[in-house]
Amino acid sequence: METQRQVLIVSIGPVQQFIAQARKTRDLWFGSFLLSELSKQAAMKLEELDVKLLFPYKASNASWDQLKVANKIVGIVTTGDPKSIALEVRRAVVKHWIDYADTVKEELGKSINPGIWDRQITDFIEFFAVWSPIVDQLQKALEQAESLMAARKTLRDFKQNEPGVLFGEKKSSLDGGRESVFYPDRMGDLYRYGIKKNETLDAISTVKRLSQYIKRQDFPSVCDIAFLPFRARIDGNEKLRNLVDAYYSKLREKFGDLFDFRGNSVQDYESALFYENRISDFVEERVKPHSGLNEQSVVNYGKQMVTIFNQFFNKKQNPSKIRIAPPPTYYAFLVCDGDRIGQHLRSLEAEQDYRTFARHLSRFASLAERIVKKRQGQLVYSGGDDIMAYLPLRSCLQACYRLHRAFTRIMKLAVPKSSNPPTLSFGLAIVHMLERLGEVRELARQAEETAKQRRNELAIFVHKRHGGTKLKISLPFDDKPVHRLLQLQEMYRNGLFSAKLAYELRELHMEYVQLAGRFSWREDTDRLRLLLRQETERLIVRKKPNRVSKDQYQALLDLAGSAFVGDRHPLEQLRQLAEQMIIAAIFVAEGEYDEQAVTDPAVGSGH
């Protein structure tokens, strides 16, 4: 009797705890890396058990090491019992996770409570598997399996209470639902791992923090990314380069035996040493294991480094007498996700169509990494249409444009018969490098959700440190938002408008909002659109700088006028124009202007 073919879906989590809980960028990256690796392990095991994979796509000659695998795997079981296959896959995934964790456990030795550690590690993985028989159409079996998965995830696994709660164990500083695994009287032994004296971590967070013992890979911090424009500035300024070299040489000469100073050239210098408020982080994280320093000694040396920093870079103490603009402190955190992917999957009928679609998604995931890297960014996660990365302000818009264009072209190949192929929505959070990474990621996720409300949009949320300006704007890609924002950056840099003008336009919007309901013409959108356009032009002309020619200023007037084209309400069009001008000013002021992004033939033209 022929074995009935069945669709099998495997989902691995918890996604949020794998990725979101992070104090350092390496914590964030390793959570994403680990989720991908465990998902890859599941896919490998399924292939080993003769399950025909639909997602992820793997060419016959491809290596698993080259693939990026999302946490959802779909295959067709042609032999055996789906339940037994799912159990074998689960055992393989859990073993892979425990092998990772054991590497860290052995490194920490007697500094951790093994009972709490083992319980947290064993209970961590969420593994869901569902299957459905293929009676006539693959499409119907997939829909049934998806319904089963959604139903399964609504159920909770009730586990025994943590014994640590009963005995008052300290909670983890990154996950309040778990206890710290560290013995309080041995916290001093953990200092060399970058774990602070009063920092309490659960087992999962500890595995992330010590991930260098699992995956040895250099991973730039958000400070490194924000600092990149300053490196470029040094290359173009001989006096500044000489000053930076002298500063770094002095630090190495005085503290080189105690701390690990990486890099022998400007391009490799430690970025943290060029921010006064990050020097303490450097000394805590780069203490040489055999230096013999205690915590108080490290703090004292950090203060000495700050003194030297001020001798070189404080404008009142600077011996070179040159004015040094501080390095940027803001960066962009990007997340993006495909629109209507599930809808298109449900429209596919043949197995080959699914594999073709998966192949193109896999291609985009690989291409995304190259796009982000070329724009000096760091990819955190890439799984099909789901991307997470952080980039310098000067190149983040260009990266968004290139990612969107690549996805659009690939989807036209993936679903050639569709008149409405999947699109890509972006959430871009502009934040200070000292903001908590968990909060930064959440802000980017909220921006992405805003963009997905209308789909195919770029949502930008700007969060200024210490409760400053907060902007939230979402722009359709059909309106070429990247092109317009780059144009506005160029105009701002060339002095065609000031930040004050941008804020006055926003005040104009607020004034007209307050008039809502008071006048009948408020509901006549055509009349209101004309009025607001004229008000905007009047304000721009009144603020025209004397040194700017009439022809130059006409370009700004034309751009402002184009903002009032389309079906959106005129008040919303005015708000978006004002906030785009504010964002352009922030990008130039906080991220340094990038001439190349504006003159790029593709991005600059808006094609």
N, C-alpha and C positions, 0 to 999 in steps of 0.2 A: 504493500500500500504506500502510495506517494505521500511524503510528509508535507503538511500544509505550510505554505509560506506565511510568515508573520512579520509585521513591522515592529521593531523594537526601538524604543527611545530611552536614552539614559541621560540623566541630568545630575550634575555634581555641584555641590555648594559647601558651605554657605558663601555666596558671591560677595555680599556686603562685608562680611567679617574678613574674608580673604583679602579684600582690596582696600576697604575704607579706613580701617583703624591703623593709622600711621602717624608717627611723629617725624620721621625722616623720609627723604625721598627713596632711600633704599628699602625701607619698610614697605612703601607703596609699590615699588617695582616688584619686590619679591612676592608680595601677595598676588599680583597679577601673573607673574612668572609661574608661581606654584599652581595656581588654578589651571593655567594652560597645560602645565606638565602632567598634572593628575588627569586632566581630560584627555591628553594625548595617550597616557597609559591605558585609559579605558578603551580608546579607539584601537590601539595596538592589540589589546587583548581580544577585542571583538574580531579583528581581522584574523588573529591567530586561531580563533574558534570558528572560522569559515563563515562569519557574518559579512554579507555584502554591504559595505558602507555607502550611504547616500551623502551624509555629512559627518565628518569633513571629507572633502575630495582629496584623493591621493593618487597621483599618477603612478603607473607600475614601476617606473624607474626612479621615483622620488624617494628621498630619505626622510624618515620621520623627524630627524633633527631639523630639517628645513621648514617644517610645517608649523603653522599657528592654529591651534585648535580651541574652539569655543567650548563652553561648559555643557553644551547640549550635543549629543551624538545620536544620529539616526542611522539605522541599518535594517537589512532584511534577513531574517533568520530562515535559512533553507534546510537546515538539519538540526536535530536535537530539540531539546525542551527550552523555550525562552527563559523560564524561571531559573533553571540550572545554569544557563549561560550568564544571566544577570548576576547570580550569586558569585560565579567565578570572577566576573569583571569587578564586582565590589571588593572581593578579597584582594585582587591585584592592585586596585586603587588605594585601599587602606594600607596595604603593605608598603607601597611606594611612599606614602605620607609618613608612616612610622619610621622608615629608613632615613628619610630626611631629618625627622625630629631626633632620632637616636644619635645622629652625628653631632648635634648641638648638645644633647644631654651628656654625651661622653666628654665634650669639651668643658662643660661647666662643672663636672665632677660633683663634689660634695656641697656645692653652694646652693643646690636646689633640693626641694622636698620631693623625693621620687614618687610618693603616693599621689600627691596632688598632680604632679607632672603626668604620670601615666594615665590617670583618670581623664584629664583634660585632653590629652592627645588622642586617646582611644575614642572619646565621645564626639570629636570635632567634626568629622566628615559627614556631610549629608549626601546620601546616595539614593536617587529615585530611579526606578525602572518600570516601564509599562510596555505592554505589547498588545497587538490586535491582529487577528487573522485577515489575510487578503482574500476576500471571497470572489469579487469580480474586478474591482478597480483599486489600484494602489491609493488613489486620492481619498477614497472613503475610509480605508484602513488607517491612513495617516490622520484624518480628522478625528476618528474614534480614539486613536492613541493619544492625540493632543488633549482631547477632552478628559481622558483618564489621568493624564499627567497633571492637568489643572486641578482636578478633583483631589488627587493624592497630595498635592502641595498645600491644600487647605487643611489637611489633617496635621495634628501636632504629635510629635513623639514625646511622650511624657517620660522623663528620666528621674532617677532618684535624686533627692536633694543633695547639694554639695555639702559634705561633712564640714568643710572649712567655715561655712556659715555658722554652724553651731559653736565653733571654738573661737570665733572672732578673728579669722585670718584677714589680713589686709586685702582690699580689692585691687585689681589691676588698674593702673593709671590709664590704660588704653581700652580696656573692656571691663566696665563695671559689673558685668554679669559673672566674672570669674575672679578667683582669688590669685594673689601673687604666689609664685612658686619659689621665691627666694627665702632662705633662712635669714632673718634680720641681723643676726650676729656675724654673717659672712658677706654682707653687702660690700665690704671693702675689697673683697676678692674680685668683684665684678667691674671695678673701675676701668680696668684695661680693655674691657669690651665696649666701652662707650656708654655704660649704664650708670647713671648718676646715683649718688648715695641714697636719696630718698625716692628713687624711681621704682615703682612696683610694677612688675609685668607678669602676666599669665603665661602659660606654656606656649600658646600660639604666637603671641607677640614676641616672646623671647626667640622663637625660631626665626621670625622675621628679622629681628635685630642682629642676630648672629648668622645671617644668611651667607656672609662671605666664607663661612666654613663649609657651606653646601655648594654654592655657585660663586666661584671667584671671578668677579667681573666688576670693572670700574663703572661706577654709575654716577653721573653728574648730579649735584644737588640743585635745587631751584636757585640758590645763590650763584652757582656756576653759570647757570643759564642767564640770569639777570645781568651778570658781570660781562658777558661776551662783547657787548658794544664798547665797553671800556677797554678791553684788550685791543679792539680795532683802533680806538682813539690813540692808544699808546704807540701803535705801529706807525701812525702818521704824525707823531710829534716827538722829535729827537730829545728835546729838553725834558719832556714828561717821561720818556723811556729811561733816560739817565737817572732821573730821580727815583723811579720805581726800582730800577736795578740796584741803586745804592741802598734803598730801604730794605729790599729783600736780602741783600748781602749782609747787611748789619744784623738782621734777625737771625740769619743762618750762622753767622760768626758767633753770636752770643748764646744762642739756644739750640744749635744744631745737634748737640750731644744728647739733648733731652727730648726733643720733639721731632717728628718725622716730617721734614719739609720736602714735599714732592716738587719736581720740576727744576730745570736748569735754564729756562728761557721764559720770556714774558708770556708766551702762549701756554706755558704749563704752571705758572705761579698759582699758589693757593688763593682762590678768590676771597675766602673768608678773612684773610689778612688785610683786605682793603676796605673792610667795613668795621668800624669801631665796635659795634654791638655784636659782631660775629667772632671776634678774636677769642672770647671766652669759650665758644664752641670748639674752635680749632684746638686750643690747648687741652681741653677735656678729651677730645677724640684722638689726638695725635701724640699722646704720651707714649714714649717708647717703653715696651714691656719691661725692660730691665733697667730703667732709669732710676728706680728706687724712690720716686717722688710720691709723697702722700697728697691728699686732696688740698690741704692748705697751701702746700708748696706750689701746686699747679695754679691755684688762684693767684698767688703772689706773682708768679712768672707771667700770668696773663695780664696783670696790671702793669708790669714792666713793659710788655709788648705794646699796650695801649699808649704808654708814655712815648715810646719810640714812634708809633704811628702818628701821634700828634706833632712830633718834631718835624716830620716830613710833610704831612698833609693838612695840618691846621694852618689856615691862611695867616694867623698871627705869629706862628712859630716857624713857618716854612722858610728854610735857608735859601732856597732858590728864588724866592720872591715872585714866582709865577702863580697865577690864579688857577687852581685845579678844581674843575667841576667834579663833584663826587660821582662815583659809578651809579648806574641805575639800580633801583631797589624793587622795581615792579616787573612782573612777568605774566605770561598768559597760560592758563590751564585749559586745555581743549578736550571736549568729549563730543563724539558725533555718533549717530545711529541711523540706520536705514529706515525709510518710511514705507509702509505697506508691504514689507517683505513677506509676512505671513499670508497676506491676501494673494500675492503672486504665487507663493508655493502651493496654495490650495487650488490654483487654476491649472497647475501642471498635471499631466496625466500619465506619461510614460516614465519609467525608471531613468531612461537616458536623459530626459528633460531635467530631472532632479540633479543628476550628476553634472550636467552641463552648467546648471545654475550654481551648484556648489563649487565647480571649478573656477568660475568667474569671481565668486566671492573670495575664494582663496587667493586668486591673483590680485584682487584689490588689497587684501590684507598685507601681502608682501610689498606691493607698490606703495602703500601708505607709509611703511617704515622708511623707504628710500626718500619719499617726499619730505617727511618730518626731519630726517637727518640732514638733507640738503639745505633745509632752512635753519640749521643749527639747533634744532629741537631734540627732545628725548622722548622716544616712544615708550609708554608704560604698558600698553596693552593693545593688541590688534587681533580681533577674532571675527573674521568675515566683515560685516558692515559696521562693527562696533569698534571704535577707536578711542584711545585715551593717550594724551601726550601733554608735554609742557614745552613752551617755546619763548624766545625773547620777544618783547613787544614789537620790535622792528620788523620781524619776519612772520608773525603769527597770522596776519591777514593773508599774506601770500600763500602760506601753507593751507589755509582754509579754502582759498580759491582753487589751488592745484588739486586738493583732495576731492573737492566737489566736482571739478571737471573730469578727473579720472573716474570717479564713481559713475557719473552720467554716461560716459563713453562705454564703460564696461557693462552697465546695465542694458544698454541698447544691443549689445552682443548677447547678453544672457537671456533676454526676453525679446527677440527681434520682432515678434508678431504683436507685441503689446503697444497700444496707442498711448498708454499711460504708465511707463516703466517706473520702478521704485526710484525714489529720490533720497537725498541725504540731508538731515537736519543737524545743525551745529550749536553747541553751547560753549561759549568762550568767556571764562572768568578772568578779569584783569585784577590782580591782587598783589599785595606787598609780600616779599619773600619771607617775612617773619610770621605770616598768618599760619594757623594750624592747618596741616595738609588735609585732615578729615573735613574741616569746614570749607576749605578751598574746593575740594572735590564735590562736596554737596552743593556749593554755589554753582559750579559748572553744570552739575546734573539738573538743577532747577532751571538754568538757562536753556539746556537742551529740551526740557519738558515744555518750556515756553515756545521754542522754535517748532516743536512737533505739533503744537495746537493747530497750526495752519499748514505745517509740513514744508519742506524744502526752503527753510529759512536759516539765517544766521542770527542767533541771539547773543548779545554781548552784555554781560553784567560787570559793571565796574564797582569795585569796593575799595574805597580809600581807607588807609589805616587810621585808627583812632576816631572812627565814626564820622569821617569826612564824606565827600560826595559819593552818592550811590546812584548809579544810572542803570536802567534796564531798558534795553531796546531789542526788537526782533525785526529783521529786515528780510524780505523775500529775495532769493537769489535771482529771480527774474528781473529785479530792479538793479542788478549789478552793484550790490552794496560794497564789495571790496574795492571796485574801481572808484566809487564815489568817496569812500573814506580815504583812499590814497590821494585822490585829488585834493581833498580838504586838508590833509596833512601838508601837502606841498604848498598850498595857499597860505596856511598858517605859518609855515616856516619862512615863506617869502614876505610875510608881513601884510597880506591882504586883509586879514581880519585878526582880531584879538579874542582871547578867552572871554573878556568882558562882553563883547558883542554877542558871543554864543549864549552867555547866561542871560543877557537882556532879551534875546529871542525866546528863551524858555520862560522868562517872566511875562512876555507878551502872550504866550500860550496860556499861562495860568490866569491872566486877566480875563481872557475871552472865555475860559472855562467857567469862571465865576459869574459870567453873564448868562449862563445857561438858563433858559426858561423865562428870561425877562423880556426878550424881544422876539417878535415873530420871525424876523429875518434869520434868527439863529437856526431855524429848521430848514431854511433854503440853502442847501449845501453848495449849489453853484454860485450863488451870490456871496456866501460866506467864504468860499474858496478864493474868489476874486479879491475880496476885501483883505483876507489874510496875506495873500501874495503881495498886494500893494503895500500893506503895512510892513511886511518883511523887507521889501525893496526900499521903502522909505527909510527904515532903520539902518539898513546896510549902507545906503548912500550917505546918510548923516554921519556915519562912523568911518567914512573913507579916509585913510591916512594920506597926508599931503604928498608923500614921496611916491605914491602909487599912481601910475598913469590911468587914464580913463579906459584905455583898451584892456589893460590888465584887470581892472576892476569889473569890466563887463563879464569876464569869465566867471567871477564869483556870483554876479547877478543872474547869469544864465543857469548856473548850477542850482542856485536857490530857487529859481523859477521852476526848474524841472522837478523839484520836490513836490510840487502841487499838481502833478499829473497822476492820474489813476483813480481807482474807485474808493480808496480809503477816505474816511472822514477828514475834511480839511484841518480840523484841530489836531488830529493824529498826525497828519502830514507835517504840520508846523512843529509839533513836539519832536518828531523824528529828525527833522532838519536841525533843530537846535541841539539835540543830544548827539547827533553825528558830529557836529562842529565841536562840541565839548570833548567828545571822545578823541577826535583828531588832535585837539590841543594837548590832551593828556598823553596820547601816544608819543607825540614829539617831545614833550617836556620830560616824561618819565622813562621813555624807552630809547631815545635818540633816533633821529630821522634816518631812513634807509633809502638813499637815492636809487639803488638798484631795484627795489620793489616797485617804485613808481615808473621806472623806465623799462621794466620787463615788458617785452612785446606782447605777451599774452595777457598778463594781469593789467598792465597800464592801459591797454586798449579796451579792456572789458570783454574781450572775445572769449 
